[in-house]
Amino acid sequence: MHRVDERNLRPILYTGPSYYAVVGVLLAVIGWGLYAYTQQLSQGLGVTGMNSPTYWGIYIVNFVFFVGLSAGGVIVASLVHAF
């Protein structure tokens, strides 16, 4: 490998203990999210404390917003690809 390549790739190829600490924290966050998702899936939205219809509306609006955002991204990407 050339010197320039080795110098540029060193942070990727040779990791230190801080890298594994960050990976551990991210895996813990993912595990917590999966646990929360399975609780919500098995017991319903009651575990989130959404007992008022207002909170349900916020949950649904958030979902619809991200679906619309994704659809917009697909449209923009397809237009860029077409032209």
C-alpha positions in Angstrom: 0.0 0.0 0.0 1.3 3.5 -0.7 2.1 5.9 2.1 -0.7 8.3 1.3 -3.2 5.5 1.2 -2.0 4.0 4.5 -2.1 7.4 6.2 -5.7 8.1 4.9 -6.9 4.6 5.8 -5.3 4.3 9.2 -8.4 5.6 11.2 -10.6 3.0 9.4 -8.3 0.0 9.6 -6.8 0.5 13.1 -9.3 1.2 15.7 -8.8 2.0 19.4 -10.7 1.4 22.5 -12.9 4.5 22.0 -14.2 3.0 18.8 -15.5 0.0 20.7 -16.9 2.2 23.4 -19.0 4.1 20.8 -20.1 0.9 19.1 -21.1 -0.5 22.5 -23.2 2.6 23.3 -24.9 2.5 19.9 -25.7 -1.2 20.3 -27.2 -0.4 23.7 -29.4 2.3 22.2 -30.5 -0.1 19.4 -31.2 -2.8 22.0 -33.3 -0.3 24.1 -35.2 0.7 21.0 -35.9 -2.9 20.0 -37.2 -3.5 23.6 -39.4 -0.5 23.5 -40.7 -1.5 20.1 -41.6 -5.0 21.2 -43.3 -3.6 24.3 -45.4 -1.3 22.2 -46.1 -4.0 19.6 -47.3 -6.5 22.3 -49.1 -4.1 24.7 -50.2 -1.3 22.4 -49.6 2.4 22.5 -50.8 2.5 26.1 -47.2 1.8 27.3 -46.2 5.1 25.7 -48.6 7.1 27.9 -50.7 8.2 24.9 -54.1 8.0 26.5 -55.4 11.3 25.2 -56.6 11.6 21.5 -54.3 14.6 21.1 -51.3 12.4 21.6 -52.6 9.9 19.2 -52.9 12.7 16.6 -49.3 13.7 17.2 -48.2 10.1 16.7 -50.2 9.8 13.4 -49.2 13.2 12.1 -45.5 12.3 12.7 -46.0 9.0 10.8 -47.7 10.7 7.9 -45.1 13.5 7.8 -42.3 11.0 7.4 -44.2 8.9 4.8 -44.7 12.2 2.8 -41.0 13.1 3.2 -40.0 9.7 2.0 -42.3 10.0 -1.0 -40.9 13.4 -1.8 -37.4 12.0 -1.7 -38.3 9.2 -4.0 -39.9 11.6 -6.5 -36.8 13.9 -6.4 -34.4 11.0 -6.8 -36.4 9.6 -9.7 -36.5 13.0 -11.5 -32.8 13.4 -11.1 -32.3 9.9 -12.4 -34.6 10.5 -15.4 -33.0 13.7 -16.5 
